[in-house]
């Protein structure tokens, strides 16, 4: 997927599993990285959410070689 495809979302957060699928990695791997603070996120109950804006910023930084 491309960063621009995030513009097509009709909501402001991604589930952890969606973000992991976007990155083509295991959700557990992404969860470990989130605990390191690579991107802002929040948890409600057992569900982890990642704001689309923060995820986009992470990806754009990676595209510029800053991640």
N, C-alpha and C positions, 0 to 999 in steps of 0.2 A: 504494500500500500504506500501511497504517497502522503506527505504532510498535508497537501491540499485537500485530501479526502476527509480530513477532520472538519473542514468547513461545511460538509454535507450533513453533519450530525445536527439533530434537532434538540439536543440537550447539552448541558454544560459539564457533565462528568462522564468518565469511562469507568466501567468495572475493572477490577484488577485483571480478570480473565480476558477482557477485550483488549486492554493495553498489551498484555502478554502476547496475544494472537497477532496484534499489529506489529510487534517487535519480533515475532516468530521465535519466542522463547517460552520456557515453562513458567507458569504463574508463580511457582515456588522460587524460581530464580529472580523474578522481578520483585517478589515480596522481600527477599533478602536485600536487594539493592535499595528498595524503598526505606528499609530500616536504617540504611547508611545515610539517608537524606538526599538522594539524588534528585528527587522531585517532591513537591508538596503533595500530600494526600491526607485522607482522613478515613476513619473506620467507624462504622455504625453497626453495632452487634458484631457479626462475623464477616460483614461485607466491607471491602476496601474500595474506596473511590478515589479517582485521580482527576482533578480538574483538567478539562481539555486544554485550557490556556497554558497551564503549567506543563502538560505533556508536549504540546506544540513547541513551547520554548526549549524544552529539553532536546527535542528532535532537531530543531533549527540550530541549536548550539552544536549538536553532533555533526550536522552537515557542514558547519564552518570549522570543524575540528577542535571544538572547545569542550567536548564532553570527556 
